């Protein structure tokens, strides 16, 4: 892979991250204008619980995939299964703590999104 291709890949990833952050910020600004202070604070609190739960559920999944896929060892299916079990356990704990079923669905959805996007990125950029 030449320097030009690496620079192109780096710039495309960077521009996508920046555009995602801008869209996310506009979404939160829109919600701040629509919701009351209490609703906005509660929504932020529930999203933060979902983020923490999703990160706990991933159990270092990104590192495992980077290390073992670069060694051409197929551990994706086993890791996927373990992370899915931990996401369901975390979602159940979050449901018990918050009594909000949507947060549980959000945790599982965020974990699945992270798993799929990591796998697609590693296939796209030739790690596998």
N, C-alpha and C positions, 0 to 999 in steps of 0.2 A: 504494500500500500504506500503510495507516494505521499509526500508532504502536502501536496495540493489536495488530495482526496481527504487526508486527515483534517486539514483546515476546513474543508467544505463540510465534513461531518460535524466538526466542532461548532461551526457557525450555525448549522441547521438546528442542532440540539439547543444551542444557546438562544437562538431566535424563537424557537418553540417554547422554551421555558419563560422567556420574557413575555411573549404574547399570552401564554396561559396565566401568568401572574396579573397582567393587565385586565384580562377578562374576569378573573376571579375578584379583583379589586372593584371593578365596575358592578359586578353582581352584588357584592356586599354593600356598596354605596347605594345601590338601588333598594336593597332590603332596608337599609337604615332610613331611607326616605318614606318607605311604605309602612313599616312596623312601628309600634310604640317602643319606648325605651325598655320597658319590662320584657316585651316579646322579643326584641332584638337581643337583649342580654341573655334570655333563656335559650334562644336559638344558638348563640355563640357558645354557651355553656354545654349544650347537648352535642354540638359539633365537635367541641374539644374532647368530650368523653368518647365520642366515636373515633376520633383520630388517635387518641391514646390506646383505645382498645384494639384498633387495627394494627398499630405499630407493635403492640405486645404480641398480637397473634402471628405476626410474620416471623418471629423467632430467628432472625438472621437469615431469612430466606434469600435475600439478594446476595449475600456473601457466599452462601452455599452454592448457588447457581453459578456465580462468577468463577469460583475456584474449581468446581468439579466439571462444569461444562467446558472450560478451557482445557481440561485434561482428557476430554472426550469420554467421560464417564457419565452415563445417563442416570441421574438421580432425581430428575424432575418429577416423575410420577410419585415416588416415595415422599419427596419433600412436599409436593402438592397435597397429598393425602394428609400428612401430619399438620400442615398449616391450615387446611380446611377443618380438621378436628379442633385445633386450637382456636380458630375463628368462631366456631359454633359454641365452644365452651365460654369464650370471652363474651359472645353475644348473649348467652344465657345469664352470665353474671351481670352484664350491663342492664338486662331486662329486670333482673331482681332489684338492682340498685335504683334504677330510674323509673321503673314501671312504665316504660315507653317502648312499645314493640318496634317502632320505626327506627330507633337507635340500633337495635339488634340487627335489623335488615341492612342498615347503613354500614355497620361494621363488616358484615359478611360481604357486602357489595364492594366496599373499599379494598378488602383483602383480595377478592377475586380480580378486581381491576389491577391491583399492583402485580399480582402473579402473572396475569396475561400480558400486561405491558412490558414487564421484565423479560418474559420469554420472547416476545416479538422483537424487542430491541436487540437481544442477543443473537437471534437469527438474522436480523437485518444487518447488523454490523459485523457479522462473520466470526463471532466467538465460537460458535458451534462448529 
